[in-house]
Amino acid sequence: MSDHRVNERIRAREVRLIDPEGKQLGIKALPEALAVARQLDLDLVEVAPDATPPVCRIMDYNRFRYETAQKAKESRRKATSTSIKEMKYRPKIGAGDFLTKTRQVSRFLEEGHKVKVTIMFRGREVSHPELGMKILEDLANQVSSVAKVEAAPKLDGRNMVMVLAPDRRARASAGAAARRAAPASAAAATVAAAAGPAPAPAPATTPATPTAPTAPTAPTAPTAPATPAASPVPVALAGSGAAGARQAVTVTGQNDGDGKSPPSPGSRQASRVAGGGPTR
């Protein structure tokens, strides 16, 4: 826009004049073309300075600058800056590392970048290219919804290389499928909410087991009254004569220090009577 010469800045003596509607008015001298532009209260703008004679158009220069800036802004917005990202794998990569790197590759593809995938072989691993081919096939299947294989896998020295590019058609179809599935899931959720929570199942009851009739209990016999403790009585040991009388022992509740009960005089007399001996 800064290259355009306007009004008195135009250096050519003659110009090919174009009116605001785009109609050619022919070759005019510069003062005459400026007079026509002033009559219309517009500007004379040199739009093709390399032509012979230069081409000038009558227009509103400020509006022309604004429209040109808007077009440049729109073109920059639509333009996508694509670059090539690279992700490296190993033939013996673990499942967790494979998923992590694959998610990063998907993010690059969703941002509109191309991805160069490299399988690095070490030592004798290069003699088994099928390991690298399997990893690349798994990766292509994982990102098939957002990307396509731009360059097929090929062995380059000790590396196997594959290039993935964003697939707009696959992304559009995946987005359409997601949009179609969203109303169905929302309707199902609405129906479930309207139906309310499902009633809890009734607890299972087990049939009562019939109990056997209990036998009548026999009446208890009356308890006999307690017999009072008998008082100690003299016990006479059967014997004959004086020897039997001397062996009679009376059991009492009191003992002397040796644990034996000493015979009382009455008991000795009773022993003599029982034995039939003489009394003194």
C-alpha positions as CSV (number, residue, x, y, z in Angstrom):
1,M,0.0,0.0,0.0
2,S,2.9,2.4,0.6
3,D,3.9,2.0,-3.1
4,H,0.8,3.6,-4.4
5,R,1.2,7.2,-5.4
6,V,-1.8,9.5,-4.8
7,N,-2.9,12.8,-6.4
8,E,0.1,15.2,-6.6
9,R,2.6,12.5,-5.9
10,I,2.0,10.9,-9.3
11,R,5.0,11.8,-11.6
12,A,3.8,10.7,-15.0
13,R,2.6,13.4,-17.5
14,E,-0.2,11.2,-18.9
15,V,-2.2,8.5,-17.3
16,R,-4.7,5.9,-18.4
17,L,-7.8,7.0,-16.3
18,I,-10.4,4.6,-14.8
19,D,-13.5,5.9,-13.1
20,P,-14.9,4.5,-9.8
21,E,-17.1,2.0,-11.6
22,G,-14.2,0.5,-13.4
23,K,-14.9,2.1,-16.8
24,Q,-11.9,3.4,-18.8
25,L,-11.9,7.1,-19.7
26,G,-8.9,6.9,-21.9
27,I,-5.5,8.5,-21.7
28,K,-5.7,11.9,-19.9
29,A,-3.1,14.4,-19.0
30,L,-2.3,14.4,-15.3
31,P,-3.9,17.8,-14.5
32,E,-7.1,16.8,-16.3
33,A,-7.3,13.5,-14.4
34,L,-6.7,15.3,-11.1
35,A,-9.6,17.7,-12.0
36,V,-12.0,14.8,-12.7
37,A,-11.1,13.2,-9.3
38,R,-11.6,16.5,-7.4
39,Q,-15.0,16.9,-9.1
40,L,-16.1,13.6,-7.7
41,D,-14.5,14.4,-4.3
42,L,-12.3,11.3,-4.6
43,D,-8.6,10.6,-4.9
44,L,-6.5,9.7,-8.0
45,V,-4.5,6.6,-7.2
46,E,-1.7,5.1,-9.3
47,V,-2.5,1.4,-9.4
48,A,-0.2,0.2,-12.2
49,P,3.0,2.3,-12.2
50,D,4.9,0.0,-14.6
51,A,2.4,0.3,-17.4
52,T,2.9,2.7,-20.3
53,P,1.3,5.1,-19.6
54,P,0.7,4.4,-15.9
55,V,-2.8,3.3,-14.9
56,C,-4.6,5.5,-12.4
57,R,-8.0,5.0,-10.8
58,I,-10.4,7.4,-9.2
59,M,-11.4,6.0,-5.7
60,D,-11.6,6.7,-2.0
61,Y,-8.0,6.0,-1.0
62,N,-8.7,5.5,2.8
63,R,-11.4,3.0,2.0
64,F,-9.1,1.3,-0.4
65,R,-6.4,0.9,2.3
66,Y,-8.9,-0.5,4.8
67,E,-10.2,-3.1,2.3
68,T,-6.7,-4.1,1.4
69,A,-5.8,-4.6,5.1
70,Q,-8.8,-6.7,5.7
71,K,-8.1,-8.9,2.8
72,A,-4.5,-9.4,4.0
73,K,-5.7,-10.3,7.5
74,E,-8.2,-12.8,6.2
75,S,-5.6,-14.5,4.0
76,R,-3.2,-14.7,7.0
77,R,-6.0,-16.3,9.1
78,K,-6.8,-18.9,6.5
79,A,-3.1,-19.7,5.8
80,T,-1.9,-22.6,7.9
81,S,1.8,-22.7,8.7
82,T,2.7,-26.4,8.4
83,S,6.0,-27.8,9.6
84,I,7.4,-31.3,9.9
85,K,7.7,-32.7,13.4
86,E,9.7,-35.8,14.2
87,M,9.1,-38.6,16.7
88,K,11.6,-41.4,17.3
89,Y,10.8,-45.0,18.4
90,R,12.9,-48.0,19.3
91,P,12.1,-51.6,18.2
92,K,12.0,-52.7,21.8
93,I,9.9,-49.8,23.1
94,G,7.5,-50.5,26.0
95,A,3.8,-50.3,25.9
96,G,3.6,-47.2,28.1
97,D,6.3,-45.3,26.1
98,F,4.5,-46.2,22.8
99,L,1.2,-44.8,24.0
100,T,2.8,-41.6,25.3
101,K,4.7,-41.0,22.0
102,T,1.6,-41.8,20.0
103,R,-0.5,-39.3,21.9
104,Q,2.1,-36.7,21.1
105,V,2.0,-37.6,17.4
106,S,-1.8,-37.3,17.4
107,R,-1.5,-33.8,19.0
108,F,0.9,-32.7,16.2
109,L,-1.4,-34.0,13.5
110,E,-4.4,-32.3,15.0
111,E,-2.5,-29.0,15.0
112,G,-2.0,-29.4,11.3
113,H,1.7,-30.5,11.3
114,K,3.2,-33.4,9.4
115,V,5.1,-36.0,11.5
116,K,8.2,-37.9,10.5
117,V,8.3,-41.2,12.4
118,T,11.7,-42.8,12.8
119,I,12.5,-46.3,14.0
120,M,16.1,-46.4,15.3
121,F,17.9,-49.8,15.0
122,R,21.0,-50.6,17.0
123,G,23.5,-53.4,16.5
124,R,22.0,-56.5,15.1
125,E,18.4,-55.1,15.4
126,V,18.8,-53.9,11.8
127,S,18.6,-57.5,10.7
128,H,15.0,-57.6,11.9
129,P,13.2,-54.8,10.1
130,E,9.9,-56.5,10.6
131,L,9.9,-55.3,14.2
132,G,10.1,-51.7,13.1
133,M,7.4,-52.3,10.4
134,K,5.0,-53.7,13.1
135,I,5.5,-50.6,15.2
136,L,4.8,-48.3,12.3
137,E,1.7,-50.2,11.3
138,D,0.4,-50.0,14.9
139,L,1.0,-46.3,14.9
140,A,-0.7,-45.8,11.6
141,N,-3.8,-47.7,12.9
142,Q,-3.8,-45.6,16.1
143,V,-3.9,-42.2,14.3
144,S,-6.0,-43.3,11.3
145,S,-8.8,-41.1,12.4
146,V,-6.8,-37.9,12.0
147,A,-3.9,-38.7,9.6
148,K,-2.9,-40.6,6.5
149,V,0.4,-42.2,5.5
150,E,2.1,-39.7,3.1
151,A,5.3,-41.7,2.7
152,A,5.3,-45.4,3.2
153,P,7.9,-46.9,5.6
154,K,11.3,-47.5,4.1
155,L,14.7,-48.5,5.5
156,D,17.3,-45.7,5.4
157,G,20.5,-47.0,6.7
158,R,19.9,-48.0,10.3
159,N,16.7,-46.1,10.5
160,M,13.2,-46.8,9.2
161,V,11.2,-43.7,8.2
162,M,7.5,-43.0,7.7
163,V,5.8,-39.7,7.1
164,L,2.2,-39.0,8.4
165,A,0.1,-36.0,7.2
166,P,-3.1,-34.6,8.5
167,D,-6.3,-36.0,6.9
168,R,-9.0,-33.4,6.7
169,R,-11.6,-35.8,5.4
170,A,-11.0,-38.3,8.1
171,R,-11.2,-35.6,10.8
172,A,-14.4,-34.3,9.2
173,S,-16.0,-37.7,9.2
174,A,-15.0,-38.4,12.7
175,G,-16.4,-35.0,13.9
176,A,-19.7,-35.7,12.0
177,A,-19.9,-39.2,13.7
178,A,-19.3,-37.6,17.1
179,R,-22.0,-35.0,16.4
180,R,-24.5,-37.7,15.4
181,A,-23.7,-39.7,18.5
182,A,-24.1,-36.7,20.9
183,P,-27.9,-36.2,20.5
184,A,-28.5,-39.9,20.9
185,S,-26.5,-40.0,24.2
186,A,-28.3,-36.8,25.4
187,A,-31.7,-38.3,24.6
188,A,-30.8,-41.5,26.5
189,A,-29.7,-39.5,29.5
190,T,-32.9,-37.5,29.4
191,V,-35.1,-40.6,29.3
192,A,-33.1,-42.1,32.2
193,A,-33.5,-39.0,34.3
194,A,-37.3,-38.8,33.6
195,A,-37.7,-42.5,34.5
196,G,-36.1,-41.9,37.9
197,P,-33.9,-44.2,39.8
198,A,-34.6,-47.9,39.4
199,P,-36.4,-49.5,42.4
200,A,-34.2,-51.6,44.6
201,P,-34.8,-55.3,44.3
202,A,-36.7,-56.9,47.2
203,P,-34.6,-58.9,49.6
204,A,-34.9,-62.7,49.1
205,T,-36.9,-64.4,51.9
206,T,-36.2,-67.9,52.9
207,P,-39.2,-70.1,54.0
208,A,-39.5,-70.6,57.7
209,T,-38.5,-74.0,58.9
210,P,-41.3,-75.7,61.0
211,T,-40.2,-76.3,64.6
212,A,-40.9,-79.6,66.3
213,P,-43.4,-79.5,69.2
214,T,-41.7,-79.4,72.6
215,A,-42.4,-82.3,75.0
216,P,-44.2,-81.3,78.3
217,T,-41.8,-81.2,81.2
218,A,-42.4,-83.5,84.1
219,P,-43.4,-81.9,87.4
220,T,-40.5,-81.6,89.8
221,A,-40.7,-83.6,93.0
222,P,-40.9,-81.7,96.3
223,T,-37.6,-81.3,98.0
224,A,-37.2,-83.0,101.4
225,P,-36.5,-80.7,104.3
226,A,-33.0,-80.6,105.4
227,T,-32.1,-83.0,108.2
228,P,-30.5,-81.3,111.1
229,A,-26.9,-82.3,111.8
230,A,-26.7,-85.0,114.4
231,S,-24.9,-84.3,117.6
232,P,-21.8,-86.3,118.3
233,V,-22.6,-89.5,120.1
234,P,-20.3,-91.9,121.7
235,V,-19.3,-94.7,119.6
236,A,-18.5,-97.9,121.3
237,L,-16.3,-100.5,119.6
238,A,-17.6,-104.0,120.1
239,G,-15.3,-106.0,122.2
240,S,-15.2,-108.4,125.1
241,G,-14.1,-107.8,128.6
242,A,-11.8,-105.1,129.8
243,A,-9.8,-105.1,126.5
244,G,-12.8,-104.2,124.5
245,A,-13.8,-101.5,127.0
246,R,-10.3,-100.0,126.8
247,Q,-10.6,-99.8,123.0
248,A,-13.8,-97.7,123.1
249,V,-13.4,-94.3,121.6
250,T,-15.8,-91.4,121.7
251,V,-15.7,-89.1,118.7
252,T,-16.2,-85.5,119.5
253,G,-15.8,-82.2,117.5
254,Q,-12.8,-81.1,119.7
255,N,-9.2,-82.6,119.5
256,D,-6.2,-82.0,121.5
257,G,-2.9,-81.0,120.2
258,D,-2.0,-84.5,119.0
259,G,-5.2,-84.8,116.9
260,K,-6.7,-87.4,119.3
261,S,-9.7,-87.0,121.5
262,P,-9.1,-87.9,125.1
263,P,-11.7,-90.2,126.6
264,S,-13.9,-88.6,129.3
265,P,-14.7,-90.4,132.6
266,G,-18.3,-91.0,131.6
267,S,-17.2,-92.7,128.5
268,R,-14.8,-95.0,130.4
269,Q,-17.7,-96.0,132.8
270,A,-20.0,-96.6,129.7
271,S,-17.3,-98.8,128.2
272,R,-17.0,-100.9,131.4
273,V,-20.8,-101.4,131.5
274,A,-20.9,-102.5,127.9
275,G,-18.0,-104.9,128.4
276,G,-19.5,-106.5,131.5
277,G,-16.4,-105.7,133.6
278,P,-16.5,-104.9,137.3
279,T,-17.2,-101.4,138.4
280,R,-15.3,-99.6,141.0
